[in-house]
Amino acid sequence: MARETDPKKPGIGKTVLVVDDNAAIRKMLASAFLSDGFKTCIEAENGKEAIEAARQSRPELIVLDLSMPVMNGLQSAPELRKLLPQTPIILFTLYGLNLSQAEASKSGISLVLEKTVPLATLIETAHHLMGY
């Protein structure tokens, strides 16, 4: 599902793909990115949907949950990385402490962030990874 922002709002005008099996978390993240100026937020509820959505939308940023049904974040990240070699992939998870950055990097993940960090930190980190 794609949601668009008001084109008059200031922002960077990029597309983010938010992947989480929890609809409330997807909506919260979508709202945060859109209000920060991202043009479009594509939502997917598992890694398999994320790969298809990434093929179609070519997002400039991917925020990916670890624990999801059908295909989890570590399983889908290598496929997403093949499709979009330069796109930052943030693994945004409750289980980040159990996962080393090296292990995540092997899967194509740019950075692991705990879901306990403030949304402003996620947005700021996303800008940094995107080079803004």
Backbone as CSV, one residue per row, in Angstrom:
resi,resn,N_x,N_y,N_z,CA_x,CA_y,CA_z,C_x,C_y,C_z
1,MET,0.837,-1.176,0.000,0.000,0.000,0.000,0.885,1.244,0.000
2,ALA,0.695,2.146,-0.888,1.479,3.386,-0.954,0.655,4.519,-0.364
3,ARG,1.329,5.364,0.423,0.681,6.557,0.954,1.552,7.739,0.602
4,GLU,0.936,8.801,0.144,1.684,9.967,-0.334,1.530,11.143,0.626
5,THR,2.545,12.000,0.664,2.478,13.205,1.485,1.957,14.370,0.663
6,ASP,1.711,15.458,1.321,1.341,16.713,0.683,2.567,17.226,-0.078
7,PRO,2.485,17.424,-1.399,3.654,17.837,-2.180,4.196,19.205,-1.778
8,LYS,3.406,20.017,-1.078,3.889,21.341,-0.663,4.765,21.266,0.588
9,LYS,4.745,20.143,1.277,5.560,20.003,2.481,7.035,19.937,2.118
10,PRO,7.883,20.549,2.927,9.315,20.433,2.660,9.782,19.003,2.945
11,GLY,10.807,18.580,2.276,11.331,17.238,2.524,12.182,16.772,1.377
12,ILE,12.706,15.597,1.548,13.663,15.112,0.562,13.010,14.391,-0.610
13,GLY,11.712,14.082,-0.501,10.996,13.512,-1.643,11.400,12.108,-2.024
14,LYS,11.867,11.321,-1.085,12.315,9.954,-1.368,11.236,8.936,-1.016
15,THR,11.466,7.694,-1.443,10.559,6.587,-1.138,11.209,5.668,-0.113
16,VAL,10.438,5.282,0.895,10.896,4.330,1.909,9.992,3.102,1.857
17,LEU,10.591,1.937,2.025,9.849,0.681,2.125,9.907,0.253,3.584
18,VAL,8.743,0.167,4.238,8.648,-0.236,5.645,8.082,-1.647,5.681
19,VAL,8.853,-2.574,6.303,8.476,-3.978,6.319,8.363,-4.446,7.772
20,ASP,7.144,-4.764,8.180,6.901,-5.239,9.548,5.576,-5.984,9.535
21,ASP,5.493,-7.075,10.282,4.238,-7.836,10.317,3.190,-7.196,11.222
22,ASN,3.569,-6.191,11.991,2.639,-5.490,12.864,2.136,-4.234,12.159
23,ALA,0.846,-4.219,11.826,0.273,-3.098,11.069,0.406,-1.776,11.815
24,ALA,0.260,-1.779,13.124,0.366,-0.545,13.906,1.777,0.035,13.815
25,ILE,2.777,-0.814,13.848,4.158,-0.342,13.725,4.401,0.200,12.323
26,ARG,3.898,-0.500,11.297,4.044,0.002,9.924,3.435,1.386,9.786
27,LYS,2.229,1.566,10.314,1.548,2.865,10.208,2.323,3.952,10.954
28,MET,2.842,3.615,12.145,3.600,4.579,12.934,4.872,5.008,12.185
29,LEU,5.581,4.032,11.612,6.801,4.346,10.861,6.472,5.133,9.596
30,ALA,5.420,4.717,8.891,5.016,5.425,7.673,4.707,6.881,7.996
31,SER,3.960,7.095,9.051,3.592,8.452,9.456,4.831,9.282,9.785
32,ALA,5.781,8.681,10.493,7.011,9.395,10.866,7.823,9.783,9.625
33,PHE,7.992,8.851,8.690,8.764,9.152,7.484,8.049,10.168,6.593
34,LEU,6.738,10.015,6.430,5.992,10.947,5.588,5.994,12.355,6.180
35,SER,5.852,12.462,7.492,5.851,13.789,8.108,7.241,14.404,8.092
36,ASP,8.269,13.586,7.887,9.634,14.095,7.763,9.930,14.555,6.331
37,GLY,9.029,14.331,5.405,9.240,14.807,4.048,9.457,13.733,3.014
38,PHE,9.502,12.464,3.423,9.591,11.400,2.425,8.333,11.469,1.583
39,LYS,8.488,11.302,0.282,7.365,11.442,-0.639,6.389,10.279,-0.532
40,THR,6.926,9.058,-0.480,6.085,7.872,-0.508,6.584,6.850,0.500
41,CYS,5.644,6.165,1.132,5.971,5.050,2.011,5.233,3.822,1.501
42,ILE,5.993,2.817,1.110,5.432,1.546,0.672,5.483,0.616,1.880
43,GLU,4.403,-0.112,2.117,4.347,-1.009,3.262,4.270,-2.459,2.805
44,ALA,4.963,-3.339,3.567,4.891,-4.778,3.332,4.869,-5.468,4.694
45,GLU,4.184,-6.614,4.772,4.085,-7.259,6.080,5.018,-8.449,6.274
46,ASN,5.809,-8.789,5.246,6.822,-9.833,5.414,7.885,-9.672,4.330
47,GLY,8.955,-10.427,4.454,10.073,-10.301,3.525,9.725,-10.620,2.086
48,LYS,8.841,-11.587,1.887,8.444,-11.946,0.519,7.727,-10.775,-0.154
49,GLU,6.780,-10.161,0.572,6.088,-8.984,0.034,7.079,-7.838,-0.195
50,ALA,8.066,-7.722,0.687,9.055,-6.646,0.580,9.856,-6.758,-0.717
51,ILE,10.244,-7.966,-1.071,11.032,-8.167,-2.296,10.213,-7.749,-3.516
52,GLU,8.947,-8.144,-3.550,8.084,-7.757,-4.670,7.870,-6.244,-4.700
53,ALA,7.632,-5.658,-3.532,7.429,-4.202,-3.454,8.696,-3.456,-3.880
54,ALA,9.856,-3.963,-3.500,11.123,-3.318,-3.869,11.353,-3.385,-5.383
55,ARG,10.975,-4.506,-5.983,11.098,-4.632,-7.446,10.279,-3.562,-8.152
56,GLN,9.074,-3.325,-7.638,8.162,-2.384,-8.285,8.481,-0.926,-7.970
57,SER,8.850,-0.632,-6.735,8.962,0.773,-6.316,10.382,1.323,-6.258
58,ARG,11.397,0.456,-6.213,12.803,0.882,-6.165,13.026,1.946,-5.071
59,PRO,12.747,1.631,-3.802,12.869,2.627,-2.739,14.318,3.056,-2.501
60,GLU,14.472,4.254,-1.952,15.809,4.758,-1.605,16.219,4.348,-0.197
61,LEU,15.289,3.758,0.573,15.555,3.312,1.945,14.619,2.155,2.267
62,ILE,15.143,1.164,3.015,14.323,0.046,3.473,14.480,-0.079,4.986
63,VAL,13.347,-0.138,5.685,13.331,-0.388,7.130,12.652,-1.738,7.306
64,LEU,13.391,-2.686,7.879,13.017,-4.097,7.854,12.971,-4.655,9.272
65,ASP,11.897,-5.355,9.614,11.812,-6.055,10.894,12.562,-7.378,10.772
66,LEU,12.994,-7.914,11.902,13.692,-9.201,11.892,12.696,-10.359,11.924
67,SER,11.817,-10.364,12.914,10.936,-11.492,13.161,9.584,-11.287,12.468
68,MET,9.391,-12.016,11.350,8.135,-11.928,10.586,7.801,-13.310,10.047
69,PRO,6.508,-13.588,9.836,6.135,-14.862,9.204,6.481,-14.852,7.710
70,VAL,6.395,-15.980,7.081,6.641,-16.207,5.646,8.129,-16.088,5.329
71,MET,8.714,-14.890,5.515,10.144,-14.670,5.276,10.601,-13.555,6.205
72,ASN,11.587,-13.856,7.063,12.019,-12.848,8.032,13.035,-11.879,7.431
73,GLY,13.468,-10.915,8.241,14.375,-9.883,7.767,15.720,-10.399,7.293
74,LEU,16.302,-11.368,8.023,17.609,-11.912,7.622,17.512,-12.737,6.348
75,GLN,16.363,-13.353,6.116,16.167,-14.129,4.887,15.938,-13.230,3.680
76,SER,15.228,-12.132,3.873,14.899,-11.262,2.736,15.992,-10.243,2.421
77,ALA,16.807,-9.877,3.402,17.842,-8.855,3.184,18.795,-9.180,2.029
78,PRO,19.308,-10.414,1.898,20.206,-10.688,0.764,19.539,-10.468,-0.598
79,GLU,18.266,-10.834,-0.705,17.536,-10.621,-1.963,17.321,-9.136,-2.224
80,LEU,16.967,-8.405,-1.179,16.786,-6.957,-1.315,18.106,-6.293,-1.702
81,ARG,19.204,-6.762,-1.127,20.528,-6.201,-1.426,20.889,-6.454,-2.887
82,LYS,20.558,-7.647,-3.411,20.830,-7.939,-4.827,20.041,-6.995,-5.735
83,LEU,18.779,-6.773,-5.392,17.923,-5.886,-6.186,18.399,-4.436,-6.127
84,LEU,18.796,-3.990,-4.943,19.119,-2.577,-4.702,20.460,-2.486,-3.968
85,PRO,21.559,-2.670,-4.684,22.870,-2.754,-4.032,23.290,-1.507,-3.250
86,GLN,22.787,-0.333,-3.614,23.192,0.905,-2.945,22.197,1.399,-1.896
87,THR,21.055,0.754,-1.798,19.996,1.220,-0.894,20.278,0.815,0.548
88,PRO,20.272,1.778,1.471,20.452,1.416,2.880,19.298,0.547,3.376
89,ILE,19.653,-0.495,4.142,18.663,-1.369,4.766,18.888,-1.298,6.271
90,ILE,17.887,-0.792,6.985,17.953,-0.725,8.441,17.108,-1.852,9.000
91,LEU,17.736,-2.723,9.795,16.994,-3.761,10.497,16.506,-3.133,11.795
92,PHE,15.201,-2.906,11.895,14.578,-2.219,13.028,13.816,-3.272,13.805
93,THR,14.386,-3.722,14.941,13.893,-4.917,15.600,13.935,-4.839,17.114
94,LEU,13.110,-5.628,17.745,13.171,-5.784,19.206,14.292,-6.726,19.605
95,TYR,14.800,-7.490,18.649,15.774,-8.542,18.955,17.190,-8.199,18.509
96,GLY,17.483,-6.918,18.388,18.785,-6.485,17.897,19.949,-6.866,18.776
97,LEU,19.717,-6.978,20.073,20.805,-7.325,20.982,21.311,-8.742,20.752
98,ASN,20.459,-9.592,20.194,20.832,-10.987,19.937,21.529,-11.159,18.584
99,LEU,21.720,-10.080,17.865,22.246,-10.142,16.506,23.458,-9.226,16.390
100,SER,24.572,-9.773,15.968,25.766,-8.927,15.823,25.692,-8.128,14.532
101,GLN,26.349,-6.957,14.532,26.385,-6.125,13.326,27.067,-6.889,12.186
102,ALA,28.089,-7.697,12.518,28.793,-8.482,11.491,27.856,-9.506,10.853
103,GLU,27.060,-10.168,11.684,26.089,-11.145,11.178,25.066,-10.462,10.273
104,ALA,24.596,-9.306,10.689,23.630,-8.548,9.903,24.248,-8.085,8.589
105,SER,25.483,-7.596,8.642,26.172,-7.112,7.436,26.318,-8.211,6.395
106,LYS,26.570,-9.438,6.835,26.689,-10.559,5.905,25.408,-10.772,5.115
107,SER,24.283,-10.395,5.711,22.984,-10.538,5.045,22.643,-9.342,4.168
108,GLY,23.488,-8.308,4.179,23.229,-7.128,3.364,22.609,-5.974,4.131
109,ILE,22.505,-6.112,5.444,21.902,-5.080,6.276,22.936,-3.999,6.577
110,SER,22.545,-2.743,6.412,23.444,-1.612,6.644,23.641,-1.336,8.123
111,LEU,22.558,-1.459,8.902,22.605,-1.095,10.312,21.472,-1.778,11.057
112,VAL,21.739,-2.160,12.313,20.711,-2.724,13.185,20.346,-1.674,14.225
113,LEU,19.056,-1.390,14.354,18.564,-0.462,15.381,17.485,-1.158,16.199
114,GLU,17.524,-0.941,17.501,16.492,-1.468,18.395,15.204,-0.659,18.234
115,LYS,14.068,-1.315,18.316,12.785,-0.613,18.235,12.554,0.286,19.443
116,THR,13.415,0.190,20.446,13.283,1.038,21.634,13.869,2.434,21.427
117,VAL,14.610,2.658,20.321,15.160,4.000,20.076,14.033,4.941,19.665
118,PRO,14.168,6.227,19.957,13.140,7.180,19.522,13.033,7.209,17.995
119,LEU,11.820,7.460,17.490,11.626,7.546,16.036,12.522,8.612,15.413
120,ALA,12.786,9.685,16.147,13.665,10.734,15.627,15.061,10.181,15.349
121,THR,15.513,9.240,16.172,16.831,8.611,15.957,16.803,7.760,14.697
122,LEU,15.715,7.035,14.480,15.575,6.235,13.259,15.620,7.134,12.028
123,ILE,14.871,8.225,12.043,14.818,9.149,10.906,16.194,9.782,10.672
124,GLU,16.830,10.223,11.743,18.155,10.846,11.638,19.170,9.845,11.071
125,THR,19.116,8.608,11.549,20.015,7.550,11.060,19.758,7.277,9.587
126,ALA,18.488,7.260,9.197,18.136,7.026,7.792,18.731,8.122,6.907
127,HIS,18.600,9.375,7.331,19.183,10.485,6.559,20.692,10.318,6.428
128,HIS,21.332,9.946,7.530,22.787,9.768,7.517,23.194,8.672,6.521
129,LEU,22.503,7.528,6.578,22.822,6.421,5.676,22.564,6.769,4.211
130,MET,21.588,7.640,3.988,21.265,8.059,2.626,22.176,9.191,2.147
131,GLY,23.029,9.683,3.035,23.970,10.732,2.643,23.444,12.131,2.800
132,TYR,22.432,12.340,3.658,21.863,13.675,3.874,22.227,14.171,5.253
